[in-house]
């Protein structure tokens, strides 16, 4: 293959890969302007957190021992990972932070889809699959942090065993999940469940993305016409790649500077502090602490509330996607979100304490009224749909293009210096400091990609709107 210049050779090589991979369709996609808003990146960031969980999880599997024994070997193996394995503390912290961020980002992604009405036809099934994936993510988190076998994990196992045994069919489910009830058997089963659930999440995510690709992104919630902004390839793809490096580097810096905590070692013969579940289970745990039937508190009530959310595409079939035009959905979602936040805080502030049922009902009622009244007023005046206006667009050269060469030079110097310092710390076996420098280098590399992308491929698409 003859080439006329280096650029031609690179272009032909890229086209060769595109043809052989069968992704020509993706290279011809256009990204709508409204989907460039940061809120539309929440789903992609959730996927990135899942990928980081999978990678760090595989690395942790090489050293983790899912055995309790006589002295809690599982806990000892985690201590050994953090203290003796090179970069072990950073890897475990990455696994912990990315797991929590995955749940946070998936919740924010759900809120964006819900309140912008992105679940309407033809996205109903995509929406339901997203809810199922989120629930599996929480279940994966529960089985994951229970493997630590610290005092928090032991309390989670105890609560889970109690809840399963008291639910209908519990006498058959309990032996299936917890076996004979020994910690060795529970750890082995939780270990297997954790990996199995992660695999199910991967399958549902692939299905979710396939359906989004087939049905495309929802139009703007205000009723205006979607407007193509930039090509997906290479413009938007490079933006996502840059964001991946920036987020990854930031998490590495966070993990090196603030290692994930580990609770006290659990031994059945020792008295330990009261352990509370992770934040995403605290609202349900608050309901359990009221003393009502456990199955009612952790399954029936949350299940009904989630079922209404899942059926909302059919309950609220309004023509508009604007939240002010969807009173039922906006009112229900806002009150439910408020109750979740309030009872999460309530549970955190009452460690090891029972919550009187009358107090819980009063808090729930006050929260519903305090949120429901302003939301009802907000949705009392529907907003008519609007169409995109014809505007004159003139090109301009922002500072990032004018000063791009200098910005790139500074970023490359920072990247090279941080990389050199990281290698030096690695050779001295100061792995936490090395991780800190490597994280800074990765962040700088991400910004190098982004600035270079803006200068080289985005310039024709950067415009200022004149009305």
C-alpha positions as CSV (number, residue, x, y, z in Angstrom):
1,X,0.0,0.0,0.0
2,X,1.6,3.3,-1.1
3,X,0.9,6.5,0.8
4,X,1.3,10.1,-0.1
5,X,2.6,11.5,3.2
6,X,2.3,10.4,6.8
7,X,-1.3,11.7,7.2
8,X,-2.5,9.6,4.3
9,X,-1.0,6.4,5.7
10,X,-2.5,7.0,9.1
11,X,-5.9,7.7,7.6
12,X,-5.7,4.5,5.5
13,X,-4.7,2.4,8.5
14,X,-7.6,3.8,10.5
15,X,-10.0,3.1,7.7
16,X,-8.6,-0.4,7.4
17,X,-9.4,-1.2,11.0
18,X,-12.8,0.4,10.8
19,X,-13.7,-1.8,7.8
20,X,-12.4,-5.0,9.4
21,X,-14.1,-4.3,12.7
22,X,-17.4,-3.6,11.0
23,X,-18.0,-0.3,12.8
24,X,-18.4,1.9,9.8
25,X,-22.0,2.7,11.0
26,X,-20.6,4.1,14.3
27,X,-18.2,6.4,12.4
28,X,-21.0,8.0,10.5
29,X,-23.2,8.8,13.6
30,X,-24.0,12.3,14.5
31,X,-24.3,13.4,18.2
32,X,-27.3,15.6,19.0
33,X,-26.4,18.9,20.6
34,X,-28.6,18.4,23.6
35,X,-26.9,15.1,24.4
36,X,-23.6,17.0,24.9
37,X,-24.8,18.2,28.2
38,X,-22.8,16.6,31.1
39,X,-26.0,15.0,32.5
40,X,-26.1,12.7,29.4
41,X,-22.6,11.4,30.3
42,X,-23.8,9.8,33.6
43,X,-24.6,6.4,31.9
44,X,-21.2,6.2,30.3
45,X,-19.5,7.1,33.6
46,X,-21.5,4.4,35.3
47,X,-20.2,1.9,32.8
48,X,-16.6,3.1,33.3
49,X,-17.1,2.5,37.1
50,X,-18.3,-1.0,36.4
51,X,-15.3,-1.7,34.1
52,X,-12.9,-0.5,36.9
53,X,-14.8,-2.7,39.4
54,X,-14.3,-5.7,37.1
55,X,-10.6,-5.0,36.5
56,X,-9.7,-4.3,40.1
57,X,-11.9,-7.2,41.3
58,X,-9.9,-9.6,39.1
59,X,-6.7,-8.3,40.6
60,X,-8.1,-8.7,44.2
61,X,-9.2,-12.2,43.4
62,X,-5.6,-13.2,43.1
63,X,-4.9,-12.5,46.8
64,X,-8.3,-12.7,48.6
65,X,-9.0,-15.8,50.6
66,X,-12.8,-16.5,50.9
67,X,-12.3,-18.6,54.1
68,X,-13.2,-17.7,57.7
69,X,-11.5,-20.6,59.5
70,X,-10.8,-20.1,63.2
71,X,-9.3,-16.6,63.0
72,X,-11.1,-14.9,60.1
73,X,-8.6,-15.5,57.3
74,X,-10.7,-13.5,54.8
75,X,-10.1,-10.3,56.9
76,X,-6.4,-11.2,57.2
77,X,-6.1,-11.6,53.5
78,X,-7.4,-8.1,52.9
79,X,-5.0,-6.6,55.5
80,X,-2.2,-8.4,53.7
81,X,-3.4,-7.0,50.3
82,X,-3.3,-3.5,51.8
83,X,0.0,-3.8,53.7
84,X,2.2,-6.2,51.7
85,X,1.0,-6.4,48.1
86,X,2.5,-3.7,45.8
87,X,-0.2,-1.2,45.0
88,X,-2.7,-3.4,47.0
89,X,-4.1,-0.6,49.1
90,X,-4.7,1.6,45.9
91,X,-6.3,-1.3,44.0
92,X,-8.6,-2.1,46.9
93,X,-9.5,1.6,47.4
94,X,-10.2,1.9,43.6
95,X,-12.5,-1.1,43.9
96,X,-14.3,0.4,46.9
97,X,-14.6,4.0,45.4
98,X,-15.6,2.8,42.0
99,X,-18.3,0.5,43.4
100,X,-19.8,3.4,45.4
101,X,-19.5,5.8,42.5
102,X,-21.2,3.3,40.2
103,X,-24.2,3.2,42.4
104,X,-24.3,7.0,42.8
105,X,-23.9,7.6,39.1
106,X,-26.5,5.0,38.2
107,X,-28.9,6.7,40.6
108,X,-28.2,10.1,39.0
109,X,-28.5,8.6,35.6
110,X,-31.9,7.2,36.5
111,X,-33.1,10.6,37.9
112,X,-32.0,12.3,34.6
113,X,-34.0,9.7,32.6
114,X,-37.0,9.8,34.9
115,X,-37.4,13.6,35.3
116,X,-36.7,14.3,31.6
117,X,-39.2,11.7,30.5
118,X,-36.7,9.7,28.6
119,X,-38.6,6.5,29.4
120,X,-41.4,7.2,27.0
121,X,-42.0,5.3,23.8
122,X,-39.9,3.5,22.5
123,X,-37.7,3.5,25.5
124,X,-40.0,1.8,28.0
125,X,-38.1,-1.6,28.1
126,X,-34.7,0.2,28.1
127,X,-35.9,2.0,31.2
128,X,-37.1,-1.1,33.0
129,X,-33.8,-2.9,32.2
130,X,-31.9,0.0,33.6
131,X,-33.9,-0.3,36.9
132,X,-33.1,-4.0,37.1
133,X,-29.4,-3.3,36.5
134,X,-29.4,-0.7,39.2
135,X,-30.9,-3.2,41.7
136,X,-28.4,-5.8,40.8
137,X,-25.6,-3.2,41.3
138,X,-26.9,-2.7,44.9
139,X,-27.1,-6.4,45.5
140,X,-23.5,-6.8,44.1
141,X,-22.4,-4.1,46.5
142,X,-23.9,-5.9,49.4
143,X,-22.3,-9.3,48.6
144,X,-19.1,-7.5,47.9
145,X,-18.6,-5.5,51.1
146,X,-19.8,-8.5,53.1
147,X,-16.6,-10.4,51.9
148,X,-14.4,-8.1,54.0
149,X,-15.6,-9.9,57.2
150,X,-15.1,-6.8,59.3
151,X,-17.7,-5.8,62.0
152,X,-19.8,-4.0,59.3
153,X,-19.8,-7.0,57.0
154,X,-20.7,-9.4,59.9
155,X,-23.7,-7.2,60.7
156,X,-24.8,-7.2,57.1
157,X,-24.6,-11.0,56.9
158,X,-26.6,-11.3,60.2
159,X,-29.3,-8.9,58.9
160,X,-29.5,-10.6,55.5
161,X,-29.8,-14.0,57.2
162,X,-32.6,-12.7,59.4
163,X,-34.5,-11.1,56.5
164,X,-34.3,-14.1,54.2
165,X,-35.4,-16.5,57.0
166,X,-38.5,-14.4,57.9
167,X,-39.7,-13.9,54.3
168,X,-42.3,-16.3,52.7
169,X,-40.4,-19.4,51.5
170,X,-37.5,-18.5,53.8
171,X,-37.0,-22.0,55.1
172,X,-36.1,-23.1,51.6
173,X,-34.2,-20.0,50.6
174,X,-32.1,-19.7,53.7
175,X,-30.2,-23.1,53.1
176,X,-29.8,-22.1,49.4
177,X,-28.1,-18.8,50.2
178,X,-26.6,-19.4,53.6
179,X,-26.1,-23.1,53.7
180,X,-25.7,-24.4,57.3
181,X,-25.0,-20.9,58.5
182,X,-21.2,-21.3,59.1
183,X,-19.1,-18.3,58.1
184,X,-17.0,-20.5,55.8
185,X,-20.0,-21.6,53.9
186,X,-21.5,-18.1,53.8
187,X,-18.3,-16.5,52.5
188,X,-18.0,-19.1,49.8
189,X,-21.6,-18.5,48.6
190,X,-21.4,-14.8,48.8
191,X,-18.1,-14.9,46.8
192,X,-19.9,-16.9,44.1
193,X,-23.0,-14.7,44.2
194,X,-20.8,-11.6,43.9
195,X,-19.2,-12.8,40.7
196,X,-22.4,-14.2,39.3
197,X,-24.3,-10.9,39.8
198,X,-21.4,-8.9,38.2
199,X,-21.8,-11.1,35.1
200,X,-25.5,-10.5,35.0
201,X,-24.9,-6.8,35.3
202,X,-22.5,-7.0,32.3
203,X,-25.2,-8.8,30.2
204,X,-27.9,-6.3,31.1
205,X,-25.6,-3.4,30.4
206,X,-24.9,-4.7,26.9
207,X,-28.6,-5.2,26.3
208,X,-29.2,-1.7,27.6
209,X,-26.7,-0.1,25.3
210,X,-27.9,-2.1,22.3
211,X,-31.4,-0.8,22.8
212,X,-30.2,2.7,23.2
213,X,-28.3,2.4,19.9
214,X,-31.4,0.9,18.2
215,X,-33.9,3.5,19.5
216,X,-31.4,6.4,19.8
217,X,-31.4,9.1,22.5
218,X,-34.6,10.7,23.4
219,X,-35.4,14.2,22.0
220,X,-35.0,17.3,24.2
221,X,-37.5,17.2,27.1
222,X,-38.8,20.7,26.3
223,X,-40.2,19.6,22.9
224,X,-37.7,21.3,20.7
225,X,-36.3,19.6,17.7
226,X,-33.0,17.7,18.2
227,X,-30.1,19.3,16.4
228,X,-27.0,17.3,15.3
229,X,-23.9,19.0,16.7
230,X,-20.7,17.0,15.9
231,X,-19.8,13.6,14.5
232,X,-19.5,10.7,17.0
233,X,-16.2,9.7,15.3
234,X,-13.7,11.0,16.1
235,X,-14.9,14.1,17.8
236,X,-17.2,12.8,20.5
237,X,-15.3,9.5,20.9
238,X,-12.1,11.3,21.7
239,X,-14.0,13.4,24.2
240,X,-15.1,10.3,26.0
241,X,-11.6,8.8,25.8
242,X,-10.2,12.0,27.4
243,X,-12.9,11.9,30.1
244,X,-12.0,8.2,30.9
245,X,-8.3,9.1,31.5
246,X,-9.2,12.2,33.6
247,X,-11.7,10.2,35.8
248,X,-9.4,7.2,36.1
249,X,-6.5,9.4,37.1
250,X,-8.6,11.3,39.6
251,X,-9.7,8.1,41.2
252,X,-6.1,6.8,41.5
253,X,-5.2,10.1,43.2
254,X,-8.1,9.8,45.5
255,X,-7.3,6.2,46.3
256,X,-3.7,7.0,47.0
257,X,-4.4,10.0,49.2
258,X,-7.4,8.6,51.1
259,X,-7.3,4.8,51.2
260,X,-10.6,3.0,51.8
261,X,-11.2,2.3,55.4
262,X,-11.5,-1.2,56.8
263,X,-13.6,-2.0,59.9
264,X,-12.5,-3.9,62.9
265,X,-11.8,-7.6,62.6
266,X,-14.8,-9.7,63.3
267,X,-14.5,-12.6,65.7
268,X,-17.6,-14.3,67.1
269,X,-16.1,-14.4,70.6
270,X,-15.3,-10.6,70.8
271,X,-17.7,-7.7,71.3
272,X,-17.5,-5.2,68.5
273,X,-19.0,-1.8,67.8
274,X,-22.4,-1.7,66.1
275,X,-22.1,-2.0,62.3
276,X,-24.5,-0.2,59.9
277,X,-25.0,-1.0,56.3
278,X,-23.7,1.1,53.4
279,X,-25.4,4.4,52.7
280,X,-27.5,3.0,49.8
281,X,-29.2,0.6,52.1
282,X,-29.6,3.0,55.0
283,X,-33.2,4.2,54.1
284,X,-34.5,0.6,54.0
285,X,-32.5,-0.2,57.2
286,X,-34.3,2.8,58.9
287,X,-37.6,1.1,58.1
288,X,-36.4,-2.2,59.6
289,X,-35.3,-0.4,62.8
290,X,-38.9,0.7,63.4
291,X,-39.8,-2.8,64.5
292,X,-42.3,-3.6,61.9
293,X,-42.3,-7.0,60.1
294,X,-38.8,-7.2,58.5
295,X,-40.1,-8.6,55.2
296,X,-42.6,-5.7,55.0
297,X,-39.9,-3.2,55.6
298,X,-37.2,-4.5,53.3
299,X,-39.2,-6.1,50.5
300,X,-42.9,-5.3,50.4
301,X,-42.9,-1.5,50.8
302,X,-39.7,-0.8,48.7
303,X,-40.9,-3.3,46.1
304,X,-44.2,-1.5,45.7
305,X,-42.5,1.8,45.4
306,X,-40.1,0.5,42.8
307,X,-42.8,-1.2,40.9
308,X,-44.7,2.1,40.5
309,X,-41.4,3.6,39.2
310,X,-41.0,0.8,36.7
311,X,-44.6,1.2,35.5
312,X,-44.4,5.0,35.2
313,X,-44.1,4.9,31.4
314,X,-47.6,3.4,31.3
315,X,-49.0,5.2,34.3
316,X,-48.0,8.7,33.0
317,X,-48.5,8.5,29.2
318,X,-48.6,12.3,28.8
319,X,-47.6,13.7,25.4
320,X,-44.9,15.9,26.8
321,X,-41.5,15.1,28.4
322,X,-41.3,18.3,30.3
323,X,-41.5,17.6,34.1
324,X,-44.0,20.5,34.6
325,X,-46.3,18.7,32.1
326,X,-46.1,15.3,33.9
327,X,-47.6,16.1,37.3
328,X,-48.0,12.4,38.5
329,X,-44.5,11.4,37.6
330,X,-42.8,14.6,38.9
331,X,-44.7,14.6,42.1
332,X,-44.2,10.9,42.8
333,X,-40.5,10.9,41.9
334,X,-39.7,14.1,43.9
335,X,-41.4,12.8,47.1
336,X,-39.8,9.4,46.8
337,X,-36.3,11.0,46.3
338,X,-36.9,13.2,49.3
339,X,-38.0,10.3,51.5
340,X,-34.9,8.3,50.5
341,X,-32.6,11.2,51.4
342,X,-34.3,12.0,54.7
343,X,-34.5,8.4,55.9
344,X,-30.9,7.8,54.8
345,X,-29.8,10.7,57.0
346,X,-32.2,9.5,59.8
347,X,-30.5,6.0,59.8
348,X,-27.0,7.5,59.8
349,X,-27.8,9.7,62.8
350,X,-29.3,6.8,64.8
351,X,-26.6,4.1,64.9
352,X,-27.6,1.0,66.8
353,X,-30.8,2.7,67.9
354,X,-34.4,1.8,67.3
355,X,-36.6,4.3,65.5
356,X,-40.2,4.6,67.0
357,X,-42.7,3.8,64.3
358,X,-44.8,6.9,65.1
359,X,-41.6,9.1,64.7
360,X,-40.9,7.4,61.3
361,X,-44.5,8.0,60.1
362,X,-44.4,11.6,61.2
363,X,-41.1,12.2,59.4
364,X,-42.4,10.6,56.3
365,X,-45.6,12.7,56.4
366,X,-43.7,16.0,56.9
367,X,-41.3,15.2,54.1
368,X,-44.1,14.3,51.7
369,X,-45.9,17.6,52.5
370,X,-42.8,19.7,52.4
371,X,-41.8,18.4,49.0
372,X,-45.3,17.7,47.5
373,X,-46.8,21.2,48.0
374,X,-44.1,23.1,46.0
375,X,-43.9,20.4,43.3
376,X,-47.7,20.5,43.0
377,X,-47.5,24.2,42.5
378,X,-44.6,23.8,40.0
379,X,-46.6,21.4,37.9
380,X,-49.8,23.5,38.0
381,X,-48.9,25.5,34.9
382,X,-48.1,23.3,31.9
383,X,-45.4,24.4,29.5
384,X,-46.3,24.3,25.8
385,X,-43.7,22.5,23.6
386,X,-41.4,24.7,21.7
387,X,-39.5,24.2,18.4
388,X,-35.9,24.9,17.7
389,X,-35.4,28.4,16.3
390,X,-33.5,29.3,13.2
391,X,-30.4,31.0,14.4
392,X,-27.4,32.5,12.7
393,X,-24.2,30.8,13.8
394,X,-20.8,32.4,13.2
395,X,-17.5,30.7,13.9
396,X,-15.1,32.1,16.5
397,X,-11.8,30.9,17.9
398,X,-12.0,30.4,21.6
399,X,-8.9,30.7,23.8
400,X,-8.3,26.9,23.9
401,X,-7.6,27.1,20.2
402,X,-5.6,30.4,20.2
403,X,-3.5,29.3,23.1
404,X,-3.7,25.5,22.5
405,X,0.0,25.0,21.8
406,X,1.0,26.6,25.1
407,X,-1.6,24.7,27.0
408,X,-0.5,21.4,25.4
409,X,3.1,22.2,26.2
410,X,2.3,22.8,29.9
411,X,0.2,19.7,30.1
412,X,2.9,17.5,28.5
413,X,5.5,18.9,30.9
414,X,3.3,18.1,33.9
415,X,2.6,14.6,32.5
416,X,6.2,13.8,31.9
417,X,7.4,15.2,35.2
418,X,4.7,13.2,37.1
419,X,5.5,10.1,35.2
420,X,9.2,10.4,36.0
421,X,8.5,11.0,39.7
422,X,6.1,8.0,39.7
423,X,8.7,5.7,38.2
424,X,11.3,6.9,40.7
425,X,8.9,6.3,43.6
426,X,8.1,2.8,42.1
427,X,11.8,1.9,42.0
428,X,12.0,2.9,45.6
429,X,9.0,0.8,46.4
430,X,7.0,3.7,47.7
431,X,3.9,2.5,46.0
432,X,1.3,4.9,47.4
433,X,3.4,7.9,46.4
434,X,4.0,6.3,43.0
435,X,0.2,5.9,42.5
436,X,-0.3,9.6,43.4
437,X,2.2,10.7,40.7
438,X,0.9,8.1,38.1
439,X,-2.6,9.4,38.7
440,X,-1.6,13.0,38.1
441,X,0.2,11.9,34.9
442,X,-3.0,10.1,33.7
443,X,-5.1,13.2,34.4
444,X,-2.7,15.3,32.4
445,X,-2.7,12.8,29.5
446,X,-6.5,13.0,29.4
447,X,-6.4,16.7,29.1
448,X,-3.7,16.5,26.4
449,X,-6.1,14.3,24.4
450,X,-9.0,16.7,24.9
451,X,-7.1,19.9,24.0
452,X,-5.5,18.3,21.0
453,X,-8.9,17.0,19.9
454,X,-10.4,20.5,20.2
455,X,-7.6,22.0,18.2
456,X,-7.5,19.4,15.4
457,X,-11.0,18.1,14.9
458,X,-13.5,20.3,16.8
459,X,-12.6,23.8,15.5
460,X,-15.1,23.7,12.6
461,X,-17.9,22.8,14.9
462,X,-17.3,25.4,17.6
463,X,-19.7,28.2,17.1
464,X,-21.3,31.2,18.9
465,X,-25.1,31.6,18.6
466,X,-26.2,35.1,17.6
467,X,-30.0,35.7,18.1
